[in-house]
Amino acid sequence: MDQREHLGLADLDADAWGLSTLAVHAGELRQKPGNSLTDPIFCTSTYTFADTQAVIDFIEQDQPREEYGRYGNPGEKYVEGKLAALEGGERALLYASGMAALVGLVMAKLSAGDEIIFFDECYHRSREFCVKQLGRFGVVTRQVTTGDYEAMAAAITPRTKLLISESPTNPHMSVVDLDRFVALGRRHGVETLIDATLASPYNLRPIDAGVDYVLHSATKYLGGHNDLLAGVLVGRRKDLEPVRQLRGVMGAVSSPQNVYLLSRGLKTFELRMQRHNENGLAVARFLADHPQVERVYYPGLADHPYHAVARQTMRGYGGLVTFTLRDADWRQTAAVVDAVRIPRIAPSLGGVESLIEQPLVMSYYRCTPAERASYGIGDNMIRLACGIENPRDLIDDLAQALPAATRAAVVVGERQVAATATPVR
């Protein structure tokens, strides 16, 4: 049953629907079990059959019903239809997390001796899994400088099976030229994957450019409320079928309650993204003009190195703003993080609450200084994930917090003087 039949609106062109209409209605049955307006939660781990013949019919006729929770849930199907519609893809597969979605794809697509190529500005756990875990099974991971398409082309060999990038990247907010990325893959017969978590389908639809697979941590903007873990892959139905079958074996599925939370969060997706975009741009502009700020990483700013590409490919620029402080060490940077009143100190992004973190501490604390430098993670870097609060309040909060870096420097200097001073006798 396609998404229009689910809606009971088969006479309409689904491509003409707006994002909010898709977010509210796509994938859902027009008339639902129990005549409910909202999708029910199918809270069961297994599904029954009326008799033995019903089991045989299910197998022989490949009937579209459920058998066991690891292979699917009706609520999961509704949400997958909604996510596919939002991305403009044929099929979506829901996973227990964004990492589970990435692992599910590469495990289904790669074998010993195969190679994958990353642009190097990527989520550190994605890099870690591919290098450390896939490497144990003979898969080679190559990394090239983000945005260097010539280097990526030079790294491709007959064994290369997948090109991978985020867009925008985390935390530097670099943006991929999707046309060049797709052309590179097609020229060499290599499939392409874009992790578009930081953009969301509101700001970027890589499938429209010909990308083979789009990945999202649905924990972020899609769920939108910091209350669930989920991931999704979107692509062509035939390409995702072996991935779906492996998901049933591996069991990286979402619980029925989790699926419901994601469905509920998606209802307000477009409205939330409009505010995330508004807040991100307003905060980035404020920070860019602040004398204590050294640099702002936000593709909506004209001086961002990927601004031109972002303007061509993105509708908006999201709520994530990364910035560095001028002449600040890690303690002074931490003082600013500690001084804000609205954002909470936490990892993640894309929820209604603003979150703030110091990447050095939150994600790269156990790395050596040389490793952090190679990843572009400075001691003076802050990552702010703007929620949907009022933008003026976020800006005023940052304005009162930024001087904490100077105050921290004074305190540290006084301590150093006190420690080296000769005691008066």
Number of C-alpha atoms within 10 A of each C-alpha: 9 12 22 20 15 19 16 13 12 12 8 11 9 16 11 9 14 11 21 17 14 25 24 18 22 28 26 26 19 16 14 13 11 8 10 9 11 14 20 16 17 16 12 11 14 13 11 10 12 7 8 9 10 13 15 12 11 16 10 9 9 9 11 9 11 16 16 14 20 18 19 22 25 18 22 25 17 21 26 25 25 25 29 24 25 25 23 19 22 17 21 27 26 27 27 22 21 24 21 20 25 23 18 23 21 17 14 16 16 18 14 12 12 18 23 25 22 22 21 20 24 22 16 13 11 14 17 12 15 21 17 13 12 20 16 11 13 14 22 19 19 19 18 18 13 19 19 11 17 11 14 21 17 9 15 20 13 10 13 23 21 22 23 20 23 27 25 29 22 18 24 22 28 23 26 23 18 20 14 13 23 21 16 20 22 14 9 14 13 20 19 23 26 24 24 21 27 25 28 28 27 24 20 22 23 26 22 13 16 16 21 22 22 25 25 28 28 26 25 24 30 31 28 26 20 16 13 20 19 26 26 26 31 27 23 15 14 10 14 22 14 14 20 22 13 17 25 15 11 13 16 22 25 22 22 20 15 20 29 22 18 22 25 20 22 27 20 17 23 23 14 22 27 17 20 28 23 19 27 25 24 17 23 24 16 15 24 18 12 13 10 17 18 17 19 26 22 32 27 24 18 11 14 18 15 21 20 16 15 26 15 9 19 22 15 22 30 30 31 31 27 24 21 22 25 15 14 20 16 16 15 25 26 22 19 22 24 16 17 20 13 16 22 16 16 14 15 16 25 31 24 21 17 23 21 25 24 27 20 20 13 13 15 16 12 11 12 10 15 10 12 17 12 11 16 13 21 18 22 22 26 24 23 28 28 30 29 24 16 12 19 12 12 22 18 13 16 21 15 13 17 23 15 20 24 17 14 19 18 13 12 14 12 11 12 11 11 11 10 8 9 8 7 4 3
